[in-house]
Amino acid sequence: MTAVSATFSRTDAPADLKPLLVIPARMAATRLPGKPLLDIAGKPMIVRVWEIARDWAASVPGARVLVAAGDREIVDAVTAASGDAVLTDPDLPSGTDRCWAAARTADPEGNHQVIVNLQGDQPVFDADILSAVLAPLSEPAVDIATLASVIIDAQERDNPNVVKLVPSFAAPDAQIGRALYFTRATAPTGDGPLYHHVGIYAFRRNALERFVSLPPSALEIREKLEQLRALEDGMRMDAAIVPQGTRIGVDSPEDLERARAYFAHQSA
């Protein structure tokens, strides 16, 4: 069975979640040192990401946006833009750990029972995917929600840098599927669509706390995919299938120029 991509809107997000959107960011980067503060059309990249999340959250009841910074310079840049940022231990092993540390600091009472891990190096994305990533949480059994898109570009099918989701759908026209596996390989085999994982997650608070308490799992280490830790531990993860849309992640100098060109075109 296969799913169809759907366009989700803010009304598709369950109304009572009061999500805390956390954007982890740190200055250390192998290919692009200081990446969060790289200039994109007059603003630091982290501020570009924060602005999209802020505008989305303004119309979602109880939503809050927080930058989880590994460095003081990032905090300063976000607060200068009137944003909310928390300084976290720069030596935390992952962005997920940074999200949990920031949530504990900024929301110790647990007012936000859903925490969204939003990548800080994706300065261009459609804000409606934030609604989409919350949609699977309407099912109480789901611990973690994420996103995927149908692979259209044939070159992505065999590219190990493109992470594939192997989902299971309850019906041919389902828009949300249960995540069975993630891999860098081309999977599954046979006829049918392949799905490109979009690395945004919505954790129930207790699931995030449980996740960061676990050691890296065997498949996580082998595939170099953190999300496999959750599946190996038996957590349920569902994925909403969304259109490819316009999304620019910055992992290289070429990506940075694409992002700058996008904003230059928007302002032209």
N, C-alpha and C positions, 0 to 999 in steps of 0.2 A: 504494500500500500504506500502511496506517496501523498505528500501534502502540497497545498498550493500556498504561495506567498500571499500575505495579506498586509494591507495597510492598517496599522493600529493608530488610534487617536487617543487623546487624553481621557476620553470617556471609557476607554477599554480597560484602564487601570482600576483595580478594585478600590473603592472609594475610602475604605477605612484603614489603609496601610500606613499612612503618614511616613513615607520613606525618607531616610537619611541618605542623600547622595554624597558619597565620599570620593574625592579625586586624589589618588595617591601620586606623589611626585617627588623626585630627588634629583640632585644635580649630577651625580655620578652616572656616566653613560660611556660605553666603550666607543661607539661610533660618532656620537654627537654630544660631547661634554657640555654640561650646562643646558641641556635640551629644554627644560621647562621655561627658561627665560629667553630663549631665542626669539628674536623679533619677527612678528608676522603682521605686516601692514600697520606698524606703529604700536603694537601691543605684544607683551610676552605671550608665548604659546599657552601657558597655563591659564592666563586671563581669558584668552579666546575660548578655551574649553569651559571655564567657569561661567562665562556669560551665557553660553547656550543652555547650560544646566540651570542657571538662575532664572532665565526667562521661562523655561519649562516649569520649574517648581512654583513660580508665582501663581499658576492657575491650578495647582494640585493641593488639595486640603492637607495641611500639616506637613508638607514637604520642606526639607531644609537641605542646603548645599554646603559642603565643607571640604576644604582642601587639606589633605593629610600630607604635610610637608616634611621632608627629611632634612631640610636646610633652612636656616634663618632667611636667606635671600628670597626664597619662595614665599615664605610667610609675608615678608615685607611687600613683595610685588602684589600679592593678592589683597592684602589689607589696604594698600594704596588705591586699589580699584574698588574699595568698599566691600570686599569679600570677607568671608569667614575662613580662617585657617588655623590649624593646630600644628605645633612643632612636635615631631615624633623622633624616636631614636633613629639616627641615620643608618645604623647597622642592622635594622630589621631585615629578614631574609627575602621578603617579597612585598609586592603591593597589597596583597590580601592581608598580610600581617599588619601593614601600615593602616589599612582601613579599620581593622579591629581596634588597634591602639588609639586611633583618633576617635572612634565611636565611644570607647570607654571613657576617654577624657572629656569629650564634648557632651555626652549624653549618659552620665553614670546611672541615672534613674531608669533608663530603658524606656523612655517615652517613644522612641522609634524602634519598632519591632521588625522592620525591614531595612536592610542596609544595602545600597546599590554601590558596587565597585565600578566606577567609570574611569576609563583610561585617560590619563592626563596628556597623552601625546597624540590625541586625535582632534585637532582643532577644527575640523570640518565634519559635521555629521547632522543628520536629520533628527531633531529633538524628539520626534514621535517614537523613535526606537526606545526611548526611556519609558514610554507608556507600554510598548510591546514587551519589554523585559519584565514588567510587573504582571502582565496578563496571566502567565502560568500559575501565579500564586493564588489565583481564585480557587484552585484545588488545594484543600488543606493538607493533603499528603505530600505536596511538593516542598522540598527543603530549600532548593536552589533553582533559580530560573536563569536562562541565558537566551541567546539568539543565534540564528543561522540563516544563511541565504543559499538559494540554489546556485550551484556553480554554472556559469554561462561560458566563461572563457576556457577553452579547451586546454590552454597551457597550465591552468590552475589545477587540473585534475591530477597531474603527476608531480606537482611542485611540493616538496616536503616542507616548505615554509608556509604553505596554505594548510591550516589544520582542518581536517574533515570531521564532521559529526556524523555518527551512525545512529539514526533515530528510529523509533517505532511509533507508528500512528494508529489511532483507534479506528479511523475511517479514511477513505481515499481523499476526502476534501478537508481533512483536519488542518488547522492552522498552527496547532501546537502538538509536538511529539515528545515522547520520553527519550532521553539521552541514554543510549546503550553503551556507547564507546566514543572516544575521540582518538584520532590518529593522524600521523603525518603521511601515512601511506595512502594509496588510492583504494578507498573502501566505501561501501561493499562492492564486490565484484558483480558482474552480470548487468543486465539492462536496467535502466532507471536513473533517476537523478542522483547527484552527489551534492553534499551540503557543506558549505564553507562556514566554519564556526566564526561567529562575531563575538569577540572577547569582552562582553559586558555581562555582569552577573548581578542578580538580586538575591541576597541571602536572607532567610529568616534569621533573626538575631541569634537564636540558640544554635542554628546550623553553622553560622560563621564562627561562633565561639568554639564549637566542637571541631570545625575544620582546622583552625589554627593550632589546636592542641595536639593534632595528630602528627606523627613523623611522616616524612615523604614516603610514599608507597613505592613498591617495586615497579609497577607499570609507569607511574609518574616519572621515576628516574630514567626508565628505559626510553620512553617517548619524549621526555622533557616537556611534559604537559601537566601542569599543577592540578587541573580539574579532575584528573584520573584518581587523585587521592580520595575525593569525595565518593566516586563510584565504587572504588575498591572497599570503602568503609560501609557501603550499603546505603548511602544517602540517595534520595531521589532527586534527579535534576531533569527538568523539562525545558524545552526550547521552543520559542515562538519563531515561526518562519516568516522572514520579512524580505521585501524586495532589496536588491543590491543597493539602490539609491546612490547618493553622493556621500562618500566617506573617505577622508584622507587621513591616514595615520602617518606619523613622521618617525621613520627609523633610519633614514639615510639623508645625505645632502640633497639627493634628487627629490625625495619626498618633501623636504623643506621648501624647495623651489616650487613644487606643485602647489603647496599650500599658499605660498606667497602669490603665485600667479592667480589662484582662485580668488583671493581677496582683492587683488588688483582689478580683476575682471568685474567683481561685484561692485566696486566703487567707481568703475569707469562710466 
